Amino acid sequence: MADLIFIALAVFCISGAIAMIVCKNPMYSALGVLISMLGVAGMFALLNATFLFLIQIIVYAGAIMTLILFILMFLNIDEEDLPKEPNKSKLIIFGAIIMIPLNVLVLKAVSLLPEKSMDPIDTNFGDLKEIGDPLYNQWIVVVELISILLLVALIGSVVLAKKRKSKISNEEN
């Protein structure tokens, strides 16, 4: 049963990633990312990593996606603002063909792994203490730098939106 759930979640993640790449509208692309994030959260739940599951839902699928959607709505991107991509489907197919040898290599390596029991074991994988200790002891500078990077990206998008709005209002006058 767990194998079927895993396969369904994998299809969910891959279909969200494909939707993100294929959709021309940025809102639909962002929703494709959301679908992939929810699939990853389901995989964490399948691994009994409760904390990682909750963080994936609350932080990534909730807060980060809300921020991305808010920025996309704030920028109010029109169809004519998007770049023209006449060869997009050809490039996607070309990229998929290039990835086939890598996928074959990974599948071959996985098939050569020794057989192990797939039964769930009672460990503290995904517990708060196992994640929090290294995160806030060894990686605190990186965590803070990422938070500053996200803040700068948000401020930059607001500045770009204001510049675009003032440019439009100057052209109308």
C-alpha positions in Angstrom: 0.0 0.0 0.0 2.8 2.4 0.8 4.3 1.7 -2.6 1.1 2.8 -4.3 0.9 6.0 -2.2 4.6 6.7 -3.0 4.0 6.3 -6.7 0.9 8.5 -6.6 2.8 11.2 -4.7 5.7 10.9 -7.2 3.3 11.4 -10.1 1.8 14.4 -8.2 5.2 16.0 -7.8 6.3 15.4 -11.4 3.0 16.7 -12.8 3.3 19.8 -10.7 6.9 20.3 -12.0 5.7 19.8 -15.6 2.9 22.3 -15.1 5.4 24.8 -13.7 7.6 24.5 -16.8 4.8 24.3 -19.4 2.4 27.0 -18.2 2.9 30.4 -19.8 0.9 32.2 -17.1 3.1 32.8 -14.0 0.2 32.3 -11.6 -0.4 28.8 -13.0 3.4 28.1 -12.9 3.3 29.1 -9.2 0.4 26.7 -8.6 2.4 24.0 -10.3 5.2 24.6 -7.7 2.5 24.4 -5.0 1.4 21.0 -6.3 4.9 19.7 -6.2 5.4 21.0 -2.6 2.3 19.3 -1.5 3.5 16.0 -3.0 6.9 16.4 -1.2 5.0 17.0 2.0 3.1 13.8 1.4 6.4 11.9 1.0 7.6 13.3 4.3 4.3 12.0 5.9 5.0 8.7 4.3 8.4 8.6 6.0 6.9 9.4 9.4 8.8 12.7 9.5 6.0 14.6 11.1 8.0 17.8 11.7 9.3 18.0 8.1 5.8 17.3 6.9 4.4 20.2 8.9 7.2 22.6 8.0 6.7 21.7 4.3 2.9 22.5 4.5 3.1 25.5 6.8 6.3 27.2 5.6 6.7 26.3 2.0 3.2 25.5 0.7 1.7 28.1 3.0 4.0 31.1 3.7 6.5 31.0 0.8 3.8 30.3 -1.9 1.6 33.0 -0.4 4.5 35.4 -0.7 5.2 34.4 -4.3 1.6 34.6 -5.3 1.3 38.0 -3.5 4.3 39.3 -5.5 2.9 38.0 -8.8 -0.4 39.7 -8.1 1.3 42.9 -7.0 3.3 43.0 -10.1 0.2 42.5 -12.2 2.0 40.8 -15.1 0.1 41.1 -18.4 0.4 38.8 -21.4 2.4 41.4 -23.3 4.9 41.8 -20.5 6.0 38.1 -20.8 8.9 37.3 -23.1 8.1 35.6 -26.4 9.3 32.0 -26.4 8.7 30.5 -29.8 10.9 27.5 -29.3 9.8 26.6 -25.8 8.4 23.2 -26.5 11.4 22.2 -28.6 13.7 23.3 -25.8 11.7 21.3 -23.2 11.8 18.2 -25.4 15.6 18.7 -26.0 16.2 19.1 -22.2 14.2 15.9 -21.5 16.2 14.0 -24.1 19.4 15.2 -22.5 18.2 14.1 -19.1 17.5 10.5 -20.2 21.1 9.2 -19.8 21.3 10.7 -16.3 18.0 9.1 -15.4 19.2 5.7 -16.8 22.4 6.0 -14.7 20.5 6.8 -11.5 18.0 4.0 -12.1 20.9 1.5 -12.7 22.6 2.7 -9.6 19.4 2.2 -7.5 18.8 -1.2 -9.0 22.3 -2.3 -7.9 21.7 -1.3 -4.3 21.4 -4.3 -1.9 17.9 -5.4 -0.8 16.7 -3.9 2.5 13.6 -4.2 4.4 11.1 -1.4 3.6 9.2 -1.7 6.9 9.0 1.5 8.9 11.5 1.6 11.8 11.0 3.5 15.0 13.7 6.2 14.8 13.8 9.8 15.5 14.2 10.7 11.8 12.6 14.1 11.2 12.2 15.0 14.8 12.5 18.6 15.9 15.7 18.0 18.0 17.5 16.2 15.2 16.8 19.0 12.8 17.0 22.0 15.1 20.4 21.3 16.8 22.5 21.4 13.6 20.3 24.1 12.1 20.7 26.6 14.9 24.2 25.6 16.1 26.1 24.9 12.9 24.0 26.7 10.2 22.7 29.8 12.0 24.7 32.2 9.7 23.3 30.5 6.6 19.7 30.6 7.9 20.0 34.3 8.7 21.6 35.1 5.3 18.8 33.3 3.5 16.2 35.3 5.5 18.0 38.5 4.5 18.1 37.3 0.8 14.3 36.7 0.9 13.7 40.2 2.4 15.9 41.8 -0.3 14.0 39.9 -3.0 10.7 41.1 -1.6 11.9 44.7 -1.4 13.3 44.5 -4.9 10.0 43.3 -6.3 8.1 46.1 -4.6 10.6 48.7 -6.0 10.3 47.2 -9.5 6.5 47.3 -9.3 6.5 50.9 -8.1 8.9 51.8 -11.0 6.7 50.1 -13.5 3.6 51.8 -12.1 5.2 55.3 -12.2 6.4 54.6 -15.8 2.8 53.7 -16.8 1.4 56.8 -15.1 4.0 59.0 -16.8 3.1 57.6 -20.2 -0.6 58.3 -19.7 0.0 62.0 -18.8 
